[in-house]
Amino acid sequence: MSSVDVKFELIWRRESTDMELASWTEHYEPTGGGTFDAQAHEYDQVAPAIDFAAGDQFVLRYSAVMATGPEAYIPNGDGALSRGRIPNITLPK
């Protein structure tokens, strides 16, 4: 595993149009010791209110921007099995 910069984007998709509501980049380092335990992070992002309509989609997109090796960032799809939790978004009420 190698270090990596990951870009996160919150996107509002209506039909074939994507509107970026928020984006940020974070740097991750391997945990070492040959383990693949989750690295806990929580982010608060400011985004504009949207006029959501039936058929619209809310997308959390993440991509490696720069990695120092062929294996780097792995979203925590293992949840509690890797001492983490499944990525999620909490919207304001």
N, C-alpha and C positions, 0 to 999 in steps of 0.2 A: 504494500500500500504506500501511497505517496501523498504529499500535501496537495491541496486543491482549493481554488477559489470557486465558489458556487454562486450563481445569480438566481435569485428568487423573483418571480413576477406574479402579481395578482392581476388577472385579466378578466374583463367583462366581454363576453362574446355574444354578439347579436347577429344572427344569420351568418354572413361571411366576414363580418367586421369585428376585429379585436381592438379593444381600448384598454391600454395599460393603466391600471388604477394606482399601482405602487410597485416599486422594484428596489432591491437592495442586493448587495454582494457580501458574502461572508467567507472568511478563510478558515479552513479546517486542516488540522495536523493529525497524522495517524496516532492512535493511542499507544502503540508500542506493545511489546511483549507477545506479539502474534495474536492478540485478541481483536475481536470485532465488536466490542461493546459500543452501544450508542453513546453519542456525545449530546447531552441534554442542552437544548437552546430554546428560548422562547423570544419571539419578536413582536413588538407592537408597531404597526405601520399606520400612518394616516392616509386615508384615501377618500376621494369625494363620494358623496351620496349618488346613487344611480337610480334611474327610472326603470327598474327591472320589469320585464314583461314575460308572459308565457313563452317558453321556447328559448329564452336566454340561458347562457351558461356562465358559471363563475369558475375560473380556472386558476389553479396554483401550478405554475410551471417552474421547474428548476433545471438548471443545466450547468455543467462544468465549464467555466470560462477559461481556466488555465490549470493544468495539472502537471506535476513534475515526473509522472510515470504513467504507464498504461492502465493501472488500477488505482482508483482514488475514491471519490465520493460515492457512497451507497446510501440512498435514503433508507430510513429505518423501517423497512417493510416487515421486520421480524418482531416488532413490538416488544413485549415483555421477555421474549426469548433472548434478546440481546440487551436487557436491562433498559429498555426505552419504551416509547409508545408510538403508535401509528401517527404520522403527520396529520394535523387537522387545522381547521380555521374556525375561530370563534368570531361571529359577527355581532356588532352591537344591536341591542333591541330597539 
